[in-house]
Amino acid sequence: MKGSLTCVGLGMTLGAHISPISKSYIDNADVVFSGVSNAIVGLWLQEMHHDVRDLQQYYQQGKSRNTTYQQWVDAMLEQVRLGKNVVGAFYGHPGVFAKAPHVAIEQAKKEGFDAKMLPGISAEDCLFADLGIDPGRVGCQQYEASQFMFYRRQLDPSAYLILWQVGVAGDRTLGRFKTGSAHRQLLVELLLETYPAQHEVILYEAAVLPIDKVRQQTVTLGELAKAQVHQHTTLVIPPSEKLQQNPDMLARIEKLEADLLAQSEAATDTKAS
């Protein structure tokens, strides 16, 4: 029997966000690999399937996450090569801030196996719902916090800015579970180049268990370095400026529409005559 790999999203809140098709793949798998850290979520997975293998065991303080994720890939593909139908179950959406599913699927396809990804409700989806943000209203920029610090980015203060994994902001080792206030202060100093110190920002954490409360804590940017954050804390910075119109483009669009209207009227006159 030829093996297969399907990486599915469990959503963020236990039992509430999983799609019927993702649950079906879990039910019918030969082996399920769990990429979730919450013990209760792990027990819930074990109730759905008799053979759930925990990928969290590969994490270790000081060990590069790249090494850990490669071990995840190796563990899943080992079972695929044995001809088993394998499911990797991950928090939220399995393709959002999740390196191993992408790498595993790509490698499985190269080796000729069936491999695919099924979406799930991500932390981003929960964030937009919990905070009442429509990303299409004024626009939205999103970066991983450390990547934002390591590379030059041009920010638009008239749009939302979302920085993910702010709890490990500035970590160059990929081996820490958390960085401290000194690293966050460097992030604050970078953000102060665009935003005022008194600008209010939001520390957000989605609910993982039905009994959990959504964290939606407002602090000023100047207070951010001393605020309590976790590895899964997300920083949301609302716009500090209003949208600025582009008069040149608006004029070009107005001229284009006038020209199109004139052409349409001319074509109608020609047809009538």
N, C-alpha and C positions, 0 to 999 in steps of 0.2 A: 504494500500500500504506500502511495506517495504521500509524504507529509505536507502540511500547510501551516501557515502562520497568520493569525488575525489579531491585531492589536486593537482593543476596544477601550472606550472611555466609560468610566463609571459615573461621571458627573461629579459634582462637589459634595452634595448632601446625601448621606447614606440612604440608599433605597429609593430616594425620591427622583433622582435624575437619570437613572439608567434606562436606555431605550429597550424596547422589546427585542429588537434584532441583536443587540449586544448581549442581552441575557440569554437569547437562544444559542448564540455561539458558545457562551460559557457552559450552558447546560449540555451541549453536545461535544465538547472538547474531550480529547484524551487526557490532556494535562493543562492546567491553568497556572500561569506565573503571575504572582501578585506584586505590583509595584507600589503598593500603598503602605504608608507608615503607621496609620492609626490601627491599633490592635482590634478595636471593635469592628472596623471595616474589614479587617482580615478575617475575623470570625464569621462575619456575614458572607464573605466569599466562600469560606469552607462549608457553610450550610448549603450553598448552591452546587458545590462540586466536591467530589471525594478526594481529588488529587490536586491540591493547591500548594504551590511551592513559593516560598517567600524570597523575593529578590532583595529585601532590605538587609539581609544578612551580609551582603557584600560591602555595605558602607562601613567606613572606619575613620575615626578622627585622624587627620593628617594624611590620609590616603586620597590621591587625586580622584575626583569624581569621574574623570575620563576613564580611568582604570576600572572603576566600579561599573560604569555603564557598558564598557566592553565585556565585562564578565556577565552582565545581564544578557547581552546579545549572544554570547557564547553558550550560556545555559539554555536559552530558548531554542537556538538553532541546533544544538546537540539533539534535542528531542525531535525537531522537524526532520533531521537527517535519518532518524530512526523510523521514519514513516508515520509519525504521530501528528494528529491535528492539534496544534498548539494555539492557545489563546494567551496573550499578554494583557492583563487588566491594569489600567492606570487611572489615577485621579483625573477628574475633569475630562479634557480632550487629550487623547493619547499623542497628538502631534503638536501640542502647545507647551513649550518649555519642557520638552521631554525628548532627549536626544536618542536614547536607546531604541524606541520604537521605529524611528525613521531609519536608523542604521540597520536594524535587524530586518526590516522589510526589504530594504534595498539589497542586502546581502542574500536574503532568501530568493529574491527574484533572479539575481545573477546566477544562482545555483540551479535555477529551473523549477523552483517550488512556487506554488500559489501563495501569494501573500498580499494582504490588504489591511487598511485601517478603517475603523468605524468611528465616527465622531461622537463626542460627548459634550455635555454642558460644561463649559470651562469656567475658570475663575473670572475671566473677563466678562462672560455672559452674566454671572452673578453680580459682578461689580456694577455693570450698567443698570441692572434691575434694582439692586439694593440702594444705590446712590441716586437713582433717577436721572442718569446721564444718557442723552441721545448723542452718540458720537458724530452723527451727521449734522447736528445743529451748528456747531462752530468748528468742528474738526477735532481730531484726536491724534496725539503722537505717543508711541509706546516703545520703551526700550528696557532691556535688562539693566539693572542699576549699575553693575560693575562695567558692563560694556559701554554704558553711557559715560562713565568716568574715564575709561581707557582711550576713547576715540573722540575726535572733534565732531560735534553735532551742531547744526544750526536750529535753534529753537524758535518756535512761533508762540509768543506769549498770549496771542489771541485765541489759541486752541488749548484743549486739555493736554496735560502731560501726565502719563502714567509710567511709573518706574517699578518694575517687578523685582522681587527678591531683594528688597532693600536691606533685609537683615544680614546679608552677606556682601553688602556693597563694598567694593574696593579689594575683595579677596583675589589675589593673583595666584594663589597656590592651588585653588580648586579643592583644597583639602579641609577647609574650615566649615563648621556648621553655623558659625555666626561671627561677625566682626563687631567691633566695639564703637563707642562714641567718637573716638579719634578718627576712625575711617569715615563715619557719617559726617563729621565736621568738614572733612575735605569735600564731601558731596555737597554739603550746604554751601560752602564757599563757591563751588562751581555754579550752583543754582542762583546764588546772589548776584552773579553777573547778568542775570536776566530778570529776576524777581526781587521785589523789596523784602526786607527782613520780616516785616509785619504781615506779609501776605499769608492768608490762611490756607493750609494744606490738610489733606485727609489721610489718616492711616487706616487702611482697610484690610479686613480679614473675613473671608466668606465662612459660612456655617458648614461644618463637616458633618456633624450629627444633628438630628432634628431638634435636640434640646439646646444646641449651641445658639448663642446670640451673635449676630453679625457685629463685627467691630467697625465702628465708623467714628473715629476719634479725630477731632479737629484741633490742630496746634498751629502756631505760627512757624514759618520757615526758620526763623531764628531759634526756635525751641526744639527743632527736629533732632539735633544731635543727642540731646539728653532724654528724648522720649523712649519709651520701651517698645522695642520691635522684635519680631521673631523672623525666622528664616522665610516664612510664608507671608510676611507682611508686605502689602503693596502701598506705594506712595502715590497719591492722586493730587495733582496740582491743578486747580481750576484756572481759567484764563485770568490774567492780570490786566489785559488791555482789550479794547473793543476791536472788532473786525474793521479793517481799513479797506475802503473800496478801491478798485483799480479803474480809474476813469478812462485810461487809454483803451483798455480791453472793452469796457462798456460802450465806448464810442464806436469801436470797430464792430461789435455785435449789432449795435443799432444801425450802422451803415449796411452791414450784410443783410439784415432783415428788410431794410428798405429796398435794397437792390433786388432781393428775391421777390418782394411784393410787386415791384415794377415789372420784373420779367414775367411774373404770373399774369398780371393785368394785360401786358402786351400780347402774350400768347392767347389769352381769352379774346382780345379784340381781333386778332388775326383769324382765329377760328370762326368768329361770328361773321366776319366779312367774307 
